[in-house]
Amino acid sequence: MKNRTCATCNRQWPYKLALKKAWQGKGAVECPYCHTSQYLTPRTRLHAGSYAIMAMAIIFIARVFVEMTTIQSIVVALGIFFIVFLVYPLTIELTDEEKQLF
């Protein structure tokens, strides 16, 4: 399945709409082209959790191996979370039915 592509009409969503859906959480978002309800796949939701864990691990490792002040740690954390915030919508996959994570 292609990233940011409607499962019904196979048209790719604009980045701005994908950004909205990616951070909305559960629930359906209407496809702007065919107007069907689209949901994040379980794999995409699982990846969201993985990205958060990886970001925290990077922050922890940076804090352990590089002497940083608390302010520097906060700036690094904000930078990493900002990057994840912008990149995650590029990786979302959509489905036309809501599926359970496990």
Secondary structure as UniProt FT lines:
FT   TURN            3..4
FT   TURN            7..9
FT   HELIX           15..22
FT   TURN            23..24
FT   STRAND          29..30
FT   TURN            32..34
FT   STRAND          37..40
FT   HELIX           42..65
FT   HELIX           70..87
FT   HELIX           88..91
FT   STRAND          94..95
//
